[in-house]
Amino acid sequence: MPYTYKGKHYSMKSPVISISVNKLNIVVKDQAGSQLFEFTDRKESKDFLNLLRQA
């Protein structure tokens, strides 16, 4: 499923299996594998998690 957040395009090939969070890093795992998202501040990472939750 593709996501656009603050002008950046992220895509996941299938439904999310798990999400791991460590401050500014978020790893999203789907059937195709894991994808690392790195953010510059905590608010961005929280906003991205909210985006994933709403999808």
Helices and strands as residue ranges (DSSP letters): E 2-5, E 8-11, E 16-22, E 25-30, E 33-38, H 42-54
